[in-house]
Each structure stands twice: as C-alpha cells, then as structure tokens.
Amino acid sequence: MLTKGLQRTATLWSPLQKAYGLVHQAANILANQEQHTGTQVRERYLAFIKQMQEQKADMGPLGEAIEHFCHITDNFAAGLFHCYDVEGLPRTNNDLEQCFGVARVHERRATGRRGAIPGVVVRGSVRVITAVVTKKQTFSAEELRPSDDQRWRDLRLHLHQGEETRRRQFRFRKDPAAYLAALEAQLLM
C-alpha cells in the first residue's frame, strides 16, 4: 500500500522539494543571521519573492500555493520589517497573543464564565494591563499611587461611563417595556 501511494504521488515530489527549498530560503532571509537593517532585509526578501514568482511555473500543482505565499507577503510587507530596526520588538505577535490569552484564561477561571466577561469589556483597559504587568513586577504602595490626579480622575470617569452603559443595556434586555416607559416619562417631564 505504501509503495502504491509513493508511485501515485511520485510526480509531486520534485515540485514539493523545490517549493520547500524556496520557503526555507525565505525563512533564512527573515531569520537575518547577518544582522542586516530592516531596509536590507526587505530588499533581499522582496527580490527573493520575485524569484519565487518567476519559478512558480516550475512548481506544477504547487504553483498556486507559491502565488498565494507571494500575495500574502505583498499584503503584509509594509509592516513586516520594522522588527529588524527596533531593539526588542518581537518578530511575531505570538507573545502578545499569549499574553492576552493567559489574561483571558485567568478571568474565566476566576469568574467561571465561558463567554465575554462584562468586567473585562468595561474595565479591560485597566484589568488586562494590570494582570500582565503584575506578573513581571511587584509594586510598592508608593508606586501604585497616581502621579497625575487629573489623568486618574479622567480614567475613573471613563470607566464609570462604560459601567453605566453596560448597566443600561442590562436593564433594557431585562425589561425593555419598563425601560422605554421610564425614558418616555423622563422625556415628557
């Protein structure tokens, strides 16, 4: 059975090896072992992508996959090379996704809810940042005291407005007729 499968797919092996080699070369350029600048990496990579497009006819059935690879690269090329010029900027957003995923899991575990947690929706700008930062560093009482009282008041006002909006939405969903009647009564006063 294995021999029969290899015989039937024999025509695909040569294009597959070529395509793998091209993708591997692209990965090597992006790995930037030579520590080139973002502009240099961009030029090398985009020149290589042009070579890939020229070779897609030789890829047989994988030519469409190579074309898709080149198209996606073209879509993201504008923001793909900043990481080579900015110290400490990760090359992927995997760390950021991991960070938010962990925060979401902890919120779900703490509340027992599966869906979107209203507290995160309303206070997410504060809660998620707090969850992320406190894992890496502990803060003293002095460090937690707001340094800019007006900015702190503005943030509190913004959070309060979000809570009030959620409260009104809940009241409307709970009893739409009573909510609308109360609004109508306010309007007629």
N, C-alpha and C positions, 0 to 999 in steps of 0.2 A: 504494500500500500504506500509506503514511504517512497519507494523507487518510482512508482507510478506518478505520485504527486510532484516529485522533483522533475520528472520528464515533462509533465504538462506545464510546469512553470519555468522551464529552462530558458525560454525567450525573455523572461522578465529579469533574470539575474544580472545580466550585463547593464541594463539601464538602472537597476537598483544600486549596483555598485558605483556607477558614475554619479547618481544623484546623492548617495551617501557621502561620497568624496567631496562633492560640491558643498553640501550642507556642513560637513566637517571643516572645510576650509573657511567657510563663512564664520563658523563658531570660533576658529582660531584667530581670525582678524578681530572679532569682537572681544576676545579674551585679552588682547592688547598686551602681550608679554613684553613687548619692546617699550612700553610706557609712552606711546605717541600721544600727541594732543588730540582733542576731540575733532578738530578740523582734519588732521592727518588720518585718523581712523575713519572718519566719514568719507573722505576721498577714496581711500583704499577699498572700503566696503562697497560704496556705490559703484566703483569701477568693476569690482568683482561681480556685483549683481548684474551689471550689463553683460559681462562674460557669461553668466548663468543664462540670461535670456537668449543669448546667441546660441547656446548649446542645448536649449530645450528641445529642439527638433531631433537631436540625437538620443533623447531620453525615451522615445517611444511613448508608451502609455503614461509615463510619469511626467511628460512634458507639461501637462495641465497642472500637476502639483507644483512644479518648478515655477510656472507662471503665477500661481496663487501665492507662493512664497515671495516672489518678487513684488507682487502687487501689495501685499500686506507690509512688506518692508518699506515700500514707497509711501504708504499711508502714515507710517509711524516714524519716518526718517527725521522729521523736524525735531522731535524730542528724544531721539534715540542716543545721541552722542554727548549730552551735557555731563554725564557721569564721568567722563574722562577729564573734564576741566575743573570740576568742583570736588575738592577733597572731602571724602567721607560720604559722598552721595552714592547710595546703592545703585547697582546697575538694573535691578528689577524692583518691583513693588511688592515682592513676596514678603519681606519683613513687615511692611506696613499692613498688608492683608493679615498676616499672622497676628500682629498687634491688635487689630480690631476684632479679629476672630476670637482671640483669648478674652478680650473685654466682653464680647457678646456671650460667650460661654459662661463666664463668671456671673453676669447679670441673670442669665437663665437659671443657673444653679441656685443663686440666692433667692430668686423670686418664684421659681417653679413654673414659669411661663414658657411656652414654646414660641409664641409669636413675638411681634414687636412689643417691647416693654414701654409703656407710656412714660415712665421716668426717664428713659434714655431718649425718647423722642423729644420730650420737653427740656430735659436738662443734659442732653448728650454732650453739648459743647463743654460742659464742666465735668461731668461724670467720667467720660471716656478719657479725657486728658488726665484727670486725677488718677484713674486706675492705672494708666500707663506709666505716669511719672513716679508714683509711689512704689512701683516695683523696683525701680532702679536706684531710688534715693529716699532716705527718710528726712523729714523736715522738722526743724525745731519750731516752737511756738512763735518765736521772733520772725522766722522765715515765712510763716503762714499768715502773719498779719499783713493786710493790704497796704501797699506803699502809696497807692493813689486812691484816695477815698472816693473821688467823683467817678472814676472808672469802675470801682467796685459797686457803687450805687447804680450806675448805668447797667452793669451786668445783672444785678439783682432785679432791676425794673424789667429788663428784657426777659429774664427767667419767669418773673411773676406774670407778665403778659402772655407768655407761652402757656403757663399753667391755667390761666383764666380762659384762654381759647380752648384748651382741652376740656375744661370743666363745662363750658357752654356746649361743646359738641356732645359730651356725655349726656347732659340734661336734655338736649334736643332728641338724641337717639332713644333715651329712656321714655319720654312722653312728649312727642312732637306737638300735639294739640295744646297742651298746657303751656309749653314753652312759647309757642306762637301767640297764644292768648295773652301771656304776660308781656310780650313785646308789643302787641297791639294796644294793650292798656297803657303802656309807657308812652306810646306814640300819641294816644288820644288825650293825654294829660295836658 
